[in-house]
Amino acid sequence: MVEASDITDFAEVFPGGLGTDQDCRRVASRLQGAVGRSLSGVAARRDPNAPPEVFQRAVSELRAAHLRPEIICEEVPAPKRVAPFSAAVSADVVVDDVELATGRLVLLHDPDGHEAWQGTFRCVAFVRAEIEAEMVTDPLLGAVGWSWLTEALDAEEALYTALSGTVTRVASESFGGMADEPARAEIELRASWTPLDEAIGRHTQAWGLLLCTAAGLPPVAAGVAALPGRRVRSR
């Protein structure tokens, strides 16, 4: 900002170029007005590359979601080419230093909408957990695993549409130098759905509930206060 005390400096830098003291004051006044108009224009201008406010609110909801204390969750880099805006979190269910399940949740946003999504947001979830070896041959395992997701969404009252995905069972057996390794069996669930509301925190909590169910943790009984849950840790 140009101060009155700067008038003498103008006269010294531009001897004879600014005229009388009154002329100097008029120049200073004009400069102040020009600077003020320039700064007000900058303040009103927004970054064209900044995420939309609706997406920023959604990410805030994701970060504020309350998860069970057995879940260790943190933000991770999100895919860049799937949608104009995205955010992602990764989580592990850990009990007594033993990892029981792992997963990832990606939030996608396309302001122009997406025909396949039937909306502007899309949640993409992945969950993997170890199961008992004999469960791999259970013909109902896929349907049961899928019901874990739908029940979790319903339990959190997360409104959604266009739900789709797969449930995969994986069995591994070791041989040769690894013959002493016990046989392992895992269930993997991949799913995506379109939220019908902006309560992304509920969708995040449903994913957390799915993780705990896949890990074999007992549900919190009705009427019993759960321990304070974790929140998503920002990078």
N, C-alpha and C positions, 0 to 999 in steps of 0.2 A: 504494500500500500504506500502511496506517495504522501509524505507528511509535509506540513508547512515549512519545517526546518530544512527540507530538501531543496527549496527554491533557490537558495544561494548556490548550492552545488550545481543546479542546472545552469545558472548564469556563468559559473566558472568553467564548466565543461564546454558550453556553447557561447563564448563571449560575443556579445552583439547579436546573437542569433535569436534570442527570445525576447528582446525588447526590454520594456520597463518591468518594474516589480509587479505591476498590475497584470501585464501580459503573462508573466511567469505564473502568477496565481491562477489565471484562466487555464493555462496549459496543465498545471497540476490538477486542477479540478476535473478537466476532461480525461486525464490519465486515470484518475481515481474511478471515474464512471466507467471507463472502458475496462479496467481491471475487474471491477465489481460485476459487470455484465459477463465477462469471460468466465470468472469463477462460478457464477450462478449457473451458467450453461454446463460447465463440467460437472457440477454437483447433480444436475438433473439427468445427465446422460448415464445410461446403464451399459454394463458390459454385454455385448451381443452374444458372447460365448458362455455366459453364466447359465447354469441350469435353471429351468423354470421354477417358480416358487412352489408349484404343486409337487414337483419332484424333491425339492429341498425339504418340504414338510414330510414327505414320505420317508426320506432318509432319516430325518429326526425321529420319526415314529419307530423305524427299524432299530435305531440305536437305543431308544428308550424302552424297548420291549423287556419285560421281566421274565427271566428264565430260571429254571430250577438251579439250586446251588451246585448240583453235580455237573452242570454244563459249563465248559470253558469255551467262550466264544470271543472272536475278534474279527475286525474288518480285514478283508484281503482284497487284492487287486481284482477288479471286475472285468469281464470281457468287453472289448471296445467296439467290435464290429457287428454285434448282434442288434444293438439299438443305439439311438443317439445318446441316451443317458442310462447309466447302470451303476449299481452298487452291489457289493457282495460281502457275505460273512461266512466264516468257517467255524465249526464247533466240534468238540469232542465231549463225550459223556465219560467222566472219570470217577471211579469209586475205589477208594483205598489204593490209589496210584495205579489202578488197572483201567485201561481204556476199553470201554464196552461198546461204544458206537461212535461213528464219526459222520459228518455231513457238511453240506454247504447249501446256502440259500442265496440266489441271485435275484435282484429286483431290476427289472427292465422298464424303460419308459420311452415311448415314442409319442411326442405331442400330436402328430398327425394321425395316430391310431394305426391299428394293424388288423387287417381283415381276419386273419386266423386267430388273433387274440380275442376279437370282439370287444376291444377296449384299447386304452392307451397305456395300461400297466400290465406286466406279466411277472408272476413269481415262478421261478424255476428252482426246484429242490432236489437234493440228492441225499440219501441216507444209506449207510452200510453198517451192518452189525453182525457179530458172530452168533450163530445159533447152534443148537445141538445137532449132531451129525444125522440122527435119524429123522429130523424134521425135513431134510432135503427131499425125501421121497413122499412127503405128505402132499396129496393132490390139492388140498385146500390151502396150502401155504400162500400161494399167490393172492387168492381172494382175501385171506386173513390179513396179509401185509397191506393190501390196498385199503382195507377197512380201517386200519390204524390211521391212515391219512385223513379219510373222510370224517372219522369220528373226532379226530383232533381239531379239524376245521370247525366242525359243528360245536364242539365243546367250548371253543374260544369265540363262537358266534361270528366267525369270519365269513363274510358274504363273498361268494365266488361264482364263476361260470367257466365254461370251456375247459373243464378239468380233464387231463389226459396223462398217461404215463405207463410205466412198466414196472413189474416186480420180477427180479431175477434171483435165482438160487444158484449158489456157487459151492461146489465141493472140491476139495483138494486132498490128495494123498501123496505122501513122500516115499521115495525109493532110494536105493543105493546108499550113498554116504549120508543121506538125510532120512533113512528108514526109521530112525528113532523118533522122528517128529510125529506127533499125533495127527490124525486126520482132522481136517478143519472144514467147517461149513459156514457159509455166510449168506445173508439176504441183502439184496441191494434194491432200493426203491428210487426210481427217477420219475418225477412228476412236474407238471406245470399247470398253472391255473391263472385266471384273470380276476383280480379283486374287483368287487362291485362297490367298494367304498374306499375312503382314504385312510381307514384304520389299519395301516400296514403293520402296526404293532401287534394286532391280533393275529395276523397271518404269520408273523415271525414267531409268536408264542405257540401257534399251532404246529409249526415246524419243530420247535423245541420239544413240544409234547410228543410228536412223532418220534423224535430221537430217543427220548426216554422210554417210550413204549417198545421200540425196537431193541433197546438195550436191556429190556427185561425188568426195568425198575417198576415197583408197585405204584399205582396212582395214589395221589394224595386223597385220603378219605374225605368225604363230604363233612363239613363242620369242623375239620381239623385245620388249624392254621399252619400253613407251610412256612418253612424257614425263609428269611429274606432271600430273594433270588438275585442272580447276577444280571448285569446289563452288558450289552455288547461293548467290548473294548475297542476304542478308536485307535487307528494306527498313528 
